[in-house]
Amino acid sequence: MTVYETLRHFADSYGLAILFAVFVILCAWPFRPGSKGHNQAAANSIFKDDHDGQ
């Protein structure tokens, strides 16, 4: 078996499962308990240096 065939088999089976698991974890990360404060801080960070035109 060549290296290409081995890597191809890994990507078709375990690689797909690993990437799907990473995708689900990253999509669920903002909704974990206790993250509301971090989410609010990130949402309002663009207004940190805003002085209402002054």
Order of alpha helices (4+ residues) and beta strands (2+ residues): alpha-alpha-alpha
